[in-house]
Amino acid sequence: MRFLGIDEQHFAALEREGFRRAKIEKSRFERLPADIAAVDFSGWPIFTRVDAPDLLIRKFCEAMVARRDAIPLGREGQ
C-alpha cells in the first residue's frame, strides 16, 4: 500500500467543501518515505469494499452526518 499525493487544486476544492489539511508525519511512522500531505477526517476514515453499492455508502455517510453531534470528538477537541 502507498499513499497517493493530493495536488493543490484538489486540496483547494476539498477545503471549499469544509475539509482541512493534515499531515501524516514520518516521525510517527518510520516506514513512510517522507511526511504525507493528507485530508483531516478527524479520526473517522471510512473504508469500503470496491463492490459495495453506492447507495449503501451514501446512506452510511448520511447517517454519520445526522448523528455527528452524538459522536465523541478526538483528542484535539474540535
PDB file of N, CA, C and O in Angstrom:
ATOM      1  N   MET A   1       0.851  -1.157   0.000  1.00  0.00           N
ATOM      2  CA  MET A   1       0.000   0.000   0.000  1.00  0.00           C
ATOM      3  C   MET A   1       0.908   1.235   0.000  1.00  0.00           C
ATOM      4  O   MET A   1       1.950   1.259   0.654  1.00  0.00           O
ATOM      5  N   ARG A   2       0.488   2.249  -0.745  1.00  0.00           N
ATOM      6  CA  ARG A   2       1.222   3.515  -0.712  1.00  0.00           C
ATOM      7  C   ARG A   2       0.224   4.661  -0.787  1.00  0.00           C
ATOM      8  O   ARG A   2      -0.882   4.507  -1.306  1.00  0.00           O
ATOM      9  N   PHE A   3       0.622   5.786  -0.272  1.00  0.00           N
ATOM     10  CA  PHE A   3      -0.239   6.958  -0.277  1.00  0.00           C
ATOM     11  C   PHE A   3      -0.147   7.663  -1.622  1.00  0.00           C
ATOM     12  O   PHE A   3       0.935   7.771  -2.198  1.00  0.00           O
ATOM     13  N   LEU A   4      -1.260   8.134  -2.113  1.00  0.00           N
ATOM     14  CA  LEU A   4      -1.288   8.931  -3.332  1.00  0.00           C
ATOM     15  C   LEU A   4      -1.295  10.399  -2.933  1.00  0.00           C
ATOM     16  O   LEU A   4      -1.945  10.786  -1.962  1.00  0.00           O
ATOM     17  N   GLY A   5      -0.576  11.199  -3.679  1.00  0.00           N
ATOM     18  CA  GLY A   5      -0.500  12.615  -3.379  1.00  0.00           C
ATOM     19  C   GLY A   5      -1.788  13.354  -3.741  1.00  0.00           C
ATOM     20  O   GLY A   5      -2.587  12.886  -4.553  1.00  0.00           O
ATOM     21  N   ILE A   6      -1.968  14.515  -3.119  1.00  0.00           N
ATOM     22  CA  ILE A   6      -3.098  15.382  -3.423  1.00  0.00           C
ATOM     23  C   ILE A   6      -2.518  16.709  -3.888  1.00  0.00           C
ATOM     24  O   ILE A   6      -1.758  17.351  -3.163  1.00  0.00           O
ATOM     25  N   ASP A   7      -2.875  17.110  -5.083  1.00  0.00           N
ATOM     26  CA  ASP A   7      -2.313  18.360  -5.594  1.00  0.00           C
ATOM     27  C   ASP A   7      -3.066  19.566  -5.041  1.00  0.00           C
ATOM     28  O   ASP A   7      -4.140  19.427  -4.456  1.00  0.00           O
ATOM     29  N   GLU A   8      -2.491  20.744  -5.232  1.00  0.00           N
ATOM     30  CA  GLU A   8      -3.041  21.981  -4.667  1.00  0.00           C
ATOM     31  C   GLU A   8      -4.473  22.243  -5.137  1.00  0.00           C
ATOM     32  O   GLU A   8      -5.313  22.679  -4.350  1.00  0.00           O
ATOM     33  N   GLN A   9      -4.750  21.982  -6.401  1.00  0.00           N
ATOM     34  CA  GLN A   9      -6.097  22.212  -6.937  1.00  0.00           C
ATOM     35  C   GLN A   9      -7.131  21.372  -6.184  1.00  0.00           C
ATOM     36  O   GLN A   9      -8.205  21.868  -5.844  1.00  0.00           O
ATOM     37  N   HIS A  10      -6.813  20.118  -5.926  1.00  0.00           N
ATOM     38  CA  HIS A  10      -7.760  19.253  -5.231  1.00  0.00           C
ATOM     39  C   HIS A  10      -7.862  19.595  -3.744  1.00  0.00           C
ATOM     40  O   HIS A  10      -8.942  19.512  -3.159  1.00  0.00           O
ATOM     41  N   PHE A  11      -6.725  19.984  -3.126  1.00  0.00           N
ATOM     42  CA  PHE A  11      -6.795  20.446  -1.743  1.00  0.00           C
ATOM     43  C   PHE A  11      -7.726  21.653  -1.640  1.00  0.00           C
ATOM     44  O   PHE A  11      -8.556  21.723  -0.733  1.00  0.00           O
ATOM     45  N   ALA A  12      -7.591  22.592  -2.559  1.00  0.00           N
ATOM     46  CA  ALA A  12      -8.428  23.797  -2.537  1.00  0.00           C
ATOM     47  C   ALA A  12      -9.908  23.430  -2.667  1.00  0.00           C
ATOM     48  O   ALA A  12     -10.752  23.988  -1.966  1.00  0.00           O
ATOM     49  N   ALA A  13     -10.217  22.501  -3.555  1.00  0.00           N
ATOM     50  CA  ALA A  13     -11.605  22.079  -3.735  1.00  0.00           C
ATOM     51  C   ALA A  13     -12.133  21.411  -2.461  1.00  0.00           C
ATOM     52  O   ALA A  13     -13.273  21.655  -2.064  1.00  0.00           O
ATOM     53  N   LEU A  14     -11.325  20.583  -1.826  1.00  0.00           N
ATOM     54  CA  LEU A  14     -11.744  19.934  -0.583  1.00  0.00           C
ATOM     55  C   LEU A  14     -11.950  20.949   0.532  1.00  0.00           C
ATOM     56  O   LEU A  14     -12.882  20.825   1.327  1.00  0.00           O
ATOM     57  N   GLU A  15     -11.078  21.958   0.590  1.00  0.00           N
ATOM     58  CA  GLU A  15     -11.234  22.992   1.606  1.00  0.00           C
ATOM     59  C   GLU A  15     -12.516  23.785   1.408  1.00  0.00           C
ATOM     60  O   GLU A  15     -13.156  24.183   2.382  1.00  0.00           O
ATOM     61  N   ARG A  16     -12.893  24.015   0.174  1.00  0.00           N
ATOM     62  CA  ARG A  16     -14.165  24.706  -0.086  1.00  0.00           C
ATOM     63  C   ARG A  16     -15.348  23.886   0.415  1.00  0.00           C
ATOM     64  O   ARG A  16     -16.402  24.439   0.732  1.00  0.00           O
ATOM     65  N   GLU A  17     -15.176  22.582   0.487  1.00  0.00           N
ATOM     66  CA  GLU A  17     -16.230  21.693   0.995  1.00  0.00           C
ATOM     67  C   GLU A  17     -16.171  21.541   2.513  1.00  0.00           C
ATOM     68  O   GLU A  17     -17.012  20.862   3.102  1.00  0.00           O
ATOM     69  N   GLY A  18     -15.183  22.171   3.148  1.00  0.00           N
ATOM     70  CA  GLY A  18     -15.104  22.137   4.608  1.00  0.00           C
ATOM     71  C   GLY A  18     -14.044  21.211   5.174  1.00  0.00           C
ATOM     72  O   GLY A  18     -13.895  21.125   6.393  1.00  0.00           O
ATOM     73  N   PHE A  19     -13.306  20.517   4.325  1.00  0.00           N
ATOM     74  CA  PHE A  19     -12.246  19.645   4.818  1.00  0.00           C
ATOM     75  C   PHE A  19     -11.021  20.483   5.172  1.00  0.00           C
ATOM     76  O   PHE A  19     -10.841  21.587   4.659  1.00  0.00           O
ATOM     77  N   ARG A  20     -10.184  19.943   6.055  1.00  0.00           N
ATOM     78  CA  ARG A  20      -8.952  20.616   6.438  1.00  0.00           C
ATOM     79  C   ARG A  20      -7.749  19.784   6.011  1.00  0.00           C
ATOM     80  O   ARG A  20      -7.831  18.566   5.853  1.00  0.00           O
ATOM     81  N   ARG A  21      -6.641  20.473   5.832  1.00  0.00           N
ATOM     82  CA  ARG A  21      -5.391  19.782   5.511  1.00  0.00           C
ATOM     83  C   ARG A  21      -4.822  19.158   6.777  1.00  0.00           C
ATOM     84  O   ARG A  21      -5.045  19.633   7.891  1.00  0.00           O
ATOM     85  N   ALA A  22      -4.088  18.092   6.569  1.00  0.00           N
ATOM     86  CA  ALA A  22      -3.403  17.426   7.671  1.00  0.00           C
ATOM     87  C   ALA A  22      -2.087  16.884   7.143  1.00  0.00           C
ATOM     88  O   ALA A  22      -1.804  16.951   5.947  1.00  0.00           O
ATOM     89  N   LYS A  23      -1.299  16.354   8.041  1.00  0.00           N
ATOM     90  CA  LYS A  23      -0.036  15.760   7.641  1.00  0.00           C
ATOM     91  C   LYS A  23       0.142  14.448   8.393  1.00  0.00           C
ATOM     92  O   LYS A  23      -0.066  14.387   9.605  1.00  0.00           O
ATOM     93  N   ILE A  24       0.522  13.413   7.681  1.00  0.00           N
ATOM     94  CA  ILE A  24       0.904  12.147   8.297  1.00  0.00           C
ATOM     95  C   ILE A  24       2.425  12.219   8.406  1.00  0.00           C
ATOM     96  O   ILE A  24       3.131  12.231   7.397  1.00  0.00           O
ATOM     97  N   GLU A  25       2.911  12.266   9.625  1.00  0.00           N
ATOM     98  CA  GLU A  25       4.318  12.573   9.844  1.00  0.00           C
ATOM     99  C   GLU A  25       5.200  11.335   9.884  1.00  0.00           C
ATOM    100  O   GLU A  25       4.913  10.357  10.574  1.00  0.00           O
ATOM    101  N   LYS A  26       6.276  11.413   9.125  1.00  0.00           N
ATOM    102  CA  LYS A  26       7.263  10.342   9.101  1.00  0.00           C
ATOM    103  C   LYS A  26       7.806  10.075  10.502  1.00  0.00           C
ATOM    104  O   LYS A  26       8.121   8.935  10.845  1.00  0.00           O
ATOM    105  N   SER A  27       7.914  11.128  11.309  1.00  0.00           N
ATOM    106  CA  SER A  27       8.441  10.966  12.668  1.00  0.00           C
ATOM    107  C   SER A  27       7.568  10.030  13.512  1.00  0.00           C
ATOM    108  O   SER A  27       8.052   9.446  14.482  1.00  0.00           O
ATOM    109  N   ARG A  28       6.307   9.886  13.157  1.00  0.00           N
ATOM    110  CA  ARG A  28       5.398   8.985  13.882  1.00  0.00           C
ATOM    111  C   ARG A  28       5.292   7.612  13.234  1.00  0.00           C
ATOM    112  O   ARG A  28       4.926   6.633  13.885  1.00  0.00           O
ATOM    113  N   PHE A  29       5.618   7.550  11.934  1.00  0.00           N
ATOM    114  CA  PHE A  29       5.504   6.304  11.173  1.00  0.00           C
ATOM    115  C   PHE A  29       6.792   6.114  10.384  1.00  0.00           C
ATOM    116  O   PHE A  29       6.898   6.543   9.235  1.00  0.00           O
ATOM    117  N   GLU A  30       7.750   5.478  11.001  1.00  0.00           N
ATOM    118  CA  GLU A  30       9.105   5.431  10.452  1.00  0.00           C
ATOM    119  C   GLU A  30       9.214   4.791   9.074  1.00  0.00           C
ATOM    120  O   GLU A  30      10.189   5.042   8.366  1.00  0.00           O
ATOM    121  N   ARG A  31       8.265   3.988   8.676  1.00  0.00           N
ATOM    122  CA  ARG A  31       8.351   3.336   7.359  1.00  0.00           C
ATOM    123  C   ARG A  31       7.900   4.243   6.215  1.00  0.00           C
ATOM    124  O   ARG A  31       8.052   3.879   5.049  1.00  0.00           O
ATOM    125  N   LEU A  32       7.349   5.415   6.525  1.00  0.00           N
ATOM    126  CA  LEU A  32       6.987   6.358   5.464  1.00  0.00           C
ATOM    127  C   LEU A  32       8.251   6.903   4.818  1.00  0.00           C
ATOM    128  O   LEU A  32       9.261   7.096   5.493  1.00  0.00           O
ATOM    129  N   PRO A  33       8.202   7.152   3.517  1.00  0.00           N
ATOM    130  CA  PRO A  33       9.371   7.732   2.853  1.00  0.00           C
ATOM    131  C   PRO A  33       9.567   9.209   3.220  1.00  0.00           C
ATOM    132  O   PRO A  33      10.690   9.710   3.163  1.00  0.00           O
ATOM    133  N   ALA A  34       8.496   9.907   3.594  1.00  0.00           N
ATOM    134  CA  ALA A  34       8.531  11.329   3.945  1.00  0.00           C
ATOM    135  C   ALA A  34       7.183  11.684   4.565  1.00  0.00           C
ATOM    136  O   ALA A  34       6.276  10.852   4.603  1.00  0.00           O
ATOM    137  N   ASP A  35       7.050  12.928   5.053  1.00  0.00           N
ATOM    138  CA  ASP A  35       5.743  13.393   5.508  1.00  0.00           C
ATOM    139  C   ASP A  35       4.771  13.319   4.333  1.00  0.00           C
ATOM    140  O   ASP A  35       5.158  13.550   3.187  1.00  0.00           O
ATOM    141  N   ILE A  36       3.513  12.997   4.618  1.00  0.00           N
ATOM    142  CA  ILE A  36       2.498  12.850   3.582  1.00  0.00           C
ATOM    143  C   ILE A  36       1.404  13.897   3.800  1.00  0.00           C
ATOM    144  O   ILE A  36       0.813  13.961   4.878  1.00  0.00           O
ATOM    145  N   ALA A  37       1.136  14.710   2.787  1.00  0.00           N
ATOM    146  CA  ALA A  37       0.011  15.643   2.842  1.00  0.00           C
ATOM    147  C   ALA A  37      -1.273  14.831   2.754  1.00  0.00           C
ATOM    148  O   ALA A  37      -1.398  13.931   1.923  1.00  0.00           O
ATOM    149  N   ALA A  38      -2.223  15.159   3.622  1.00  0.00           N
ATOM    150  CA  ALA A  38      -3.455  14.370   3.687  1.00  0.00           C
ATOM    151  C   ALA A  38      -4.643  15.274   4.003  1.00  0.00           C
ATOM    152  O   ALA A  38      -4.492  16.474   4.230  1.00  0.00           O
ATOM    153  N   VAL A  39      -5.811  14.675   4.011  1.00  0.00           N
ATOM    154  CA  VAL A  39      -7.042  15.360   4.393  1.00  0.00           C
ATOM    155  C   VAL A  39      -7.384  14.926   5.815  1.00  0.00           C
ATOM    156  O   VAL A  39      -7.291  13.745   6.152  1.00  0.00           O
ATOM    157  N   ASP A  40      -7.777  15.881   6.636  1.00  0.00           N
ATOM    158  CA  ASP A  40      -8.147  15.598   8.015  1.00  0.00           C
ATOM    159  C   ASP A  40      -9.574  15.067   8.054  1.00  0.00           C
ATOM    160  O   ASP A  40     -10.527  15.802   7.794  1.00  0.00           O
ATOM    161  N   PHE A  41      -9.713  13.797   8.376  1.00  0.00           N
ATOM    162  CA  PHE A  41     -11.033  13.203   8.531  1.00  0.00           C
ATOM    163  C   PHE A  41     -11.414  13.130  10.013  1.00  0.00           C
ATOM    164  O   PHE A  41     -12.383  12.466  10.382  1.00  0.00           O
ATOM    165  N   SER A  42     -10.641  13.819  10.853  1.00  0.00           N
ATOM    166  CA  SER A  42     -10.898  13.873  12.292  1.00  0.00           C
ATOM    167  C   SER A  42     -11.074  12.495  12.911  1.00  0.00           C
ATOM    168  O   SER A  42     -11.930  12.297  13.774  1.00  0.00           O
ATOM    169  N   GLY A  43     -10.275  11.564  12.476  1.00  0.00           N
ATOM    170  CA  GLY A  43     -10.295  10.235  13.077  1.00  0.00           C
ATOM    171  C   GLY A  43     -11.383   9.321  12.562  1.00  0.00           C
ATOM    172  O   GLY A  43     -11.604   8.255  13.138  1.00  0.00           O
ATOM    173  N   TRP A  44     -12.071   9.697  11.499  1.00  0.00           N
ATOM    174  CA  TRP A  44     -13.166   8.878  11.001  1.00  0.00           C
ATOM    175  C   TRP A  44     -12.975   8.458   9.545  1.00  0.00           C
ATOM    176  O   TRP A  44     -13.842   8.723   8.712  1.00  0.00           O
ATOM    177  N   PRO A  45     -11.842   7.801   9.222  1.00  0.00           N
ATOM    178  CA  PRO A  45     -11.732   7.321   7.837  1.00  0.00           C
ATOM    179  C   PRO A  45     -12.781   6.242   7.605  1.00  0.00           C
ATOM    180  O   PRO A  45     -13.109   5.481   8.516  1.00  0.00           O
ATOM    181  N   ILE A  46     -13.289   6.181   6.427  1.00  0.00           N
ATOM    182  CA  ILE A  46     -14.299   5.190   6.081  1.00  0.00           C
ATOM    183  C   ILE A  46     -13.724   4.300   4.994  1.00  0.00           C
ATOM    184  O   ILE A  46     -13.384   4.767   3.907  1.00  0.00           O
ATOM    185  N   PHE A  47     -13.621   3.025   5.296  1.00  0.00           N
ATOM    186  CA  PHE A  47     -13.120   2.058   4.330  1.00  0.00           C
ATOM    187  C   PHE A  47     -14.288   1.213   3.842  1.00  0.00           C
ATOM    188  O   PHE A  47     -15.146   0.813   4.629  1.00  0.00           O
ATOM    189  N   THR A  48     -14.316   0.946   2.560  1.00  0.00           N
ATOM    190  CA  THR A  48     -15.369   0.106   1.997  1.00  0.00           C
ATOM    191  C   THR A  48     -14.772  -0.865   1.005  1.00  0.00           C
ATOM    192  O   THR A  48     -13.633  -0.710   0.563  1.00  0.00           O
ATOM    193  N   ARG A  49     -15.533  -1.835   0.675  1.00  0.00           N
ATOM    194  CA  ARG A  49     -15.142  -2.740  -0.403  1.00  0.00           C
ATOM    195  C   ARG A  49     -15.420  -2.049  -1.720  1.00  0.00           C
ATOM    196  O   ARG A  49     -16.348  -1.246  -1.823  1.00  0.00           O
ATOM    197  N   VAL A  50     -14.633  -2.354  -2.712  1.00  0.00           N
ATOM    198  CA  VAL A  50     -14.815  -1.737  -4.025  1.00  0.00           C
ATOM    199  C   VAL A  50     -16.183  -2.097  -4.617  1.00  0.00           C
ATOM    200  O   VAL A  50     -16.739  -1.335  -5.408  1.00  0.00           O
ATOM    201  N   ASP A  51     -16.718  -3.253  -4.233  1.00  0.00           N
ATOM    202  CA  ASP A  51     -18.002  -3.675  -4.796  1.00  0.00           C
ATOM    203  C   ASP A  51     -19.195  -3.290  -3.910  1.00  0.00           C
ATOM    204  O   ASP A  51     -20.319  -3.725  -4.164  1.00  0.00           O
ATOM    205  N   ALA A  52     -18.957  -2.475  -2.871  1.00  0.00           N
ATOM    206  CA  ALA A  52     -20.077  -2.017  -2.032  1.00  0.00           C
ATOM    207  C   ALA A  52     -20.975  -1.102  -2.862  1.00  0.00           C
ATOM    208  O   ALA A  52     -20.473  -0.244  -3.588  1.00  0.00           O
ATOM    209  N   PRO A  53     -22.288  -1.269  -2.767  1.00  0.00           N
ATOM    210  CA  PRO A  53     -23.201  -0.425  -3.545  1.00  0.00           C
ATOM    211  C   PRO A  53     -23.093   1.050  -3.150  1.00  0.00           C
ATOM    212  O   PRO A  53     -22.978   1.378  -1.969  1.00  0.00           O
ATOM    213  N   ASP A  54     -23.129   1.923  -4.136  1.00  0.00           N
ATOM    214  CA  ASP A  54     -23.045   3.364  -3.884  1.00  0.00           C
ATOM    215  C   ASP A  54     -24.120   3.825  -2.903  1.00  0.00           C
ATOM    216  O   ASP A  54     -23.842   4.653  -2.036  1.00  0.00           O
ATOM    217  N   LEU A  55     -25.327   3.311  -3.022  1.00  0.00           N
ATOM    218  CA  LEU A  55     -26.415   3.716  -2.141  1.00  0.00           C
ATOM    219  C   LEU A  55     -26.109   3.360  -0.685  1.00  0.00           C
ATOM    220  O   LEU A  55     -26.413   4.141   0.217  1.00  0.00           O
ATOM    221  N   LEU A  56     -25.520   2.209  -0.449  1.00  0.00           N
ATOM    222  CA  LEU A  56     -25.149   1.804   0.905  1.00  0.00           C
ATOM    223  C   LEU A  56     -24.147   2.794   1.505  1.00  0.00           C
ATOM    224  O   LEU A  56     -24.295   3.212   2.654  1.00  0.00           O
ATOM    225  N   ILE A  57     -23.143   3.162   0.737  1.00  0.00           N
ATOM    226  CA  ILE A  57     -22.127   4.094   1.220  1.00  0.00           C
ATOM    227  C   ILE A  57     -22.740   5.466   1.462  1.00  0.00           C
ATOM    228  O   ILE A  57     -22.449   6.108   2.472  1.00  0.00           O
ATOM    229  N   ARG A  58     -23.583   5.916   0.545  1.00  0.00           N
ATOM    230  CA  ARG A  58     -24.239   7.211   0.710  1.00  0.00           C
ATOM    231  C   ARG A  58     -25.077   7.228   1.983  1.00  0.00           C
ATOM    232  O   ARG A  58     -25.015   8.188   2.751  1.00  0.00           O
ATOM    233  N   LYS A  59     -25.865   6.167   2.216  1.00  0.00           N
ATOM    234  CA  LYS A  59     -26.709   6.100   3.413  1.00  0.00           C
ATOM    235  C   LYS A  59     -25.858   6.063   4.687  1.00  0.00           C
ATOM    236  O   LYS A  59     -26.221   6.665   5.697  1.00  0.00           O
ATOM    237  N   PHE A  60     -24.746   5.367   4.635  1.00  0.00           N
ATOM    238  CA  PHE A  60     -23.848   5.319   5.781  1.00  0.00           C
ATOM    239  C   PHE A  60     -23.329   6.725   6.102  1.00  0.00           C
ATOM    240  O   PHE A  60     -23.346   7.149   7.258  1.00  0.00           O
ATOM    241  N   CYS A  61     -22.876   7.432   5.088  1.00  0.00           N
ATOM    242  CA  CYS A  61     -22.363   8.792   5.281  1.00  0.00           C
ATOM    243  C   CYS A  61     -23.461   9.734   5.777  1.00  0.00           C
ATOM    244  O   CYS A  61     -23.216  10.572   6.645  1.00  0.00           O
ATOM    245  N   GLU A  62     -24.657   9.599   5.234  1.00  0.00           N
ATOM    246  CA  GLU A  62     -25.775  10.428   5.697  1.00  0.00           C
ATOM    247  C   GLU A  62     -26.075  10.154   7.164  1.00  0.00           C
ATOM    248  O   GLU A  62     -26.397  11.077   7.912  1.00  0.00           O
ATOM    249  N   ALA A  63     -25.972   8.897   7.583  1.00  0.00           N
ATOM    250  CA  ALA A  63     -26.207   8.551   8.988  1.00  0.00           C
ATOM    251  C   ALA A  63     -25.130   9.166   9.877  1.00  0.00           C
ATOM    252  O   ALA A  63     -25.437   9.646  10.968  1.00  0.00           O
ATOM    253  N   MET A  64     -23.883   9.161   9.433  1.00  0.00           N
ATOM    254  CA  MET A  64     -22.800   9.775  10.208  1.00  0.00           C
ATOM    255  C   MET A  64     -23.062  11.275  10.379  1.00  0.00           C
ATOM    256  O   MET A  64     -22.896  11.815  11.473  1.00  0.00           O
ATOM    257  N   VAL A  65     -23.467  11.937   9.308  1.00  0.00           N
ATOM    258  CA  VAL A  65     -23.739  13.375   9.378  1.00  0.00           C
ATOM    259  C   VAL A  65     -24.928  13.634  10.310  1.00  0.00           C
ATOM    260  O   VAL A  65     -24.897  14.561  11.119  1.00  0.00           O
ATOM    261  N   ALA A  66     -25.963  12.820  10.192  1.00  0.00           N
ATOM    262  CA  ALA A  66     -27.162  13.016  11.017  1.00  0.00           C
ATOM    263  C   ALA A  66     -26.853  12.859  12.513  1.00  0.00           C
ATOM    264  O   ALA A  66     -27.496  13.496  13.347  1.00  0.00           O
ATOM    265  N   ARG A  67     -25.884  12.024  12.847  1.00  0.00           N
ATOM    266  CA  ARG A  67     -25.557  11.760  14.257  1.00  0.00           C
ATOM    267  C   ARG A  67     -24.274  12.438  14.708  1.00  0.00           C
ATOM    268  O   ARG A  67     -23.760  12.126  15.783  1.00  0.00           O
ATOM    269  N   ARG A  68     -23.746  13.359  13.911  1.00  0.00           N
ATOM    270  CA  ARG A  68     -22.443  13.950  14.227  1.00  0.00           C
ATOM    271  C   ARG A  68     -22.382  14.575  15.609  1.00  0.00           C
ATOM    272  O   ARG A  68     -21.320  14.567  16.231  1.00  0.00           O
ATOM    273  N   ASP A  69     -23.482  15.114  16.108  1.00  0.00           N
ATOM    274  CA  ASP A  69     -23.471  15.724  17.437  1.00  0.00           C
ATOM    275  C   ASP A  69     -23.343  14.693  18.555  1.00  0.00           C
ATOM    276  O   ASP A  69     -22.978  15.042  19.678  1.00  0.00           O
ATOM    277  N   ALA A  70     -23.637  13.443  18.262  1.00  0.00           N
ATOM    278  CA  ALA A  70     -23.545  12.388  19.264  1.00  0.00           C
ATOM    279  C   ALA A  70     -22.231  11.612  19.179  1.00  0.00           C
ATOM    280  O   ALA A  70     -21.987  10.723  19.996  1.00  0.00           O
ATOM    281  N   ILE A  71     -21.393  11.934  18.211  1.00  0.00           N
ATOM    282  CA  ILE A  71     -20.125  11.228  18.037  1.00  0.00           C
ATOM    283  C   ILE A  71     -19.050  11.946  18.853  1.00  0.00           C
ATOM    284  O   ILE A  71     -18.817  13.138  18.653  1.00  0.00           O
ATOM    285  N   PRO A  72     -18.396  11.232  19.766  1.00  0.00           N
ATOM    286  CA  PRO A  72     -17.369  11.889  20.589  1.00  0.00           C
ATOM    287  C   PRO A  72     -16.229  12.407  19.720  1.00  0.00           C
ATOM    288  O   PRO A  72     -15.857  11.779  18.728  1.00  0.00           O
ATOM    289  N   LEU A  73     -15.679  13.558  20.100  1.00  0.00           N
ATOM    290  CA  LEU A  73     -14.561  14.129  19.371  1.00  0.00           C
ATOM    291  C   LEU A  73     -13.262  13.471  19.788  1.00  0.00           C
ATOM    292  O   LEU A  73     -13.153  12.904  20.875  1.00  0.00           O
ATOM    293  N   GLY A  74     -12.281  13.556  18.907  1.00  0.00           N
ATOM    294  CA  GLY A  74     -10.963  13.025  19.198  1.00  0.00           C
ATOM    295  C   GLY A  74     -10.232  13.858  20.233  1.00  0.00           C
ATOM    296  O   GLY A  74     -10.810  14.769  20.825  1.00  0.00           O
ATOM    297  N   ARG A  75      -8.974  13.551  20.452  1.00  0.00           N
ATOM    298  CA  ARG A  75      -8.182  14.222  21.476  1.00  0.00           C
ATOM    299  C   ARG A  75      -7.960  15.690  21.210  1.00  0.00           C
ATOM    300  O   ARG A  75      -7.625  16.431  22.134  1.00  0.00           O
ATOM    301  N   GLU A  76      -8.137  16.145  19.967  1.00  0.00           N
ATOM    302  CA  GLU A  76      -7.912  17.549  19.646  1.00  0.00           C
ATOM    303  C   GLU A  76      -9.100  18.415  20.048  1.00  0.00           C
ATOM    304  O   GLU A  76      -8.951  19.633  20.147  1.00  0.00           O
ATOM    305  N   GLY A  77     -10.261  17.840  20.279  1.00  0.00           N
ATOM    306  CA  GLY A  77     -11.392  18.540  20.842  1.00  0.00           C
ATOM    307  C   GLY A  77     -12.204  19.436  19.917  1.00  0.00           C
ATOM    308  O   GLY A  77     -13.256  19.919  20.334  1.00  0.00           O
ATOM    309  N   GLN A  78     -11.785  19.675  18.723  1.00  0.00           N
ATOM    310  CA  GLN A  78     -12.527  20.495  17.757  1.00  0.00           C
ATOM    311  C   GLN A  78     -13.146  21.657  18.434  1.00  0.00           C
ATOM    312  O   GLN A  78     -13.813  22.465  17.788  1.00  0.00           O
TER     313      GLN A  78
END
